Amino acid sequence: MKILVDENMPYARELFSRLGEVKAVAGRPVPVEALNDADALMVRSVTKVNEALLSGKAIKFVGTATAGTDHVDQAWLQQAGIGFSAAPGCNAIAGGGICVFRAAHAGRA
């Protein structure tokens, strides 16, 4: 299996290498020629994933390392039979930490 990952995704190579060949590529934009023989695509929010990007490609799965999904045309992926997963809640701990910090420092100049 060939997995394309955004070059700015920390630890992606280590995480996915046991599943197959991992190739880091630019996410803005993804080089179209890299998609020709890839099975999976792992993106961030800077990559617009839609029919224009993936039509006629062998991609079977798209994953995004983001909580939001507005950069992914999920309806088209489903119609094309391409699996999809997002990372909802991935920023929950960081968000909670910010809230605790701000509450602890409320009222301080």
MOLIN-V454632 format. One record per pair of residues at least 24 apart in sequence whose C-alpha atoms are under 10 Angstrom apart, sorted by the first residue. I is the first residue (numbers start at 0). J is the second residue. D is the distance in whole Angstrom. If there is no record, write none. Layout:
I/J/D
I/J/D
//
This chain:
0/36/9
0/37/7
0/38/6
0/39/8
1/34/10
1/36/7
1/37/5
1/38/5
1/39/7
1/40/9
1/58/9
2/34/9
2/36/9
2/37/6
2/38/6
2/39/5
2/40/6
2/41/7
2/58/9
2/60/9
2/61/10
3/29/9
3/33/8
3/34/8
3/36/10
3/37/7
3/38/8
3/39/6
3/40/5
3/41/6
3/42/8
3/58/10
3/61/10
4/29/10
4/39/8
4/40/6
4/41/5
4/42/6
4/43/9
4/62/9
4/63/10
5/29/8
5/40/8
5/41/6
5/42/5
5/43/7
5/45/10
5/46/9
5/63/10
5/64/10
6/41/10
6/42/9
6/43/10
7/42/9
7/43/8
8/41/9
8/42/8
8/43/8
8/64/8
11/41/9
15/41/10
28/52/10
31/56/9
32/56/10
34/58/7
39/81/9
39/82/9
39/83/10
40/83/10
41/83/10
41/84/10
41/85/10
42/70/10
42/71/10
42/85/10
43/67/10
43/68/10
43/70/9
43/85/10
44/68/8
44/69/8
44/70/6
44/71/9
45/70/7
46/70/7
46/71/8
47/71/6
47/72/8
48/72/6
48/73/9
48/75/9
48/76/9
49/73/8
49/74/9
49/75/7
49/76/7
50/75/7
50/76/8
50/79/9
53/79/9
53/81/10
54/79/9
55/79/10
57/81/9
58/82/9
59/83/9
60/84/8
61/85/9
62/86/8
63/87/10
64/89/8
65/89/7
65/90/8
66/90/7
66/91/10
//
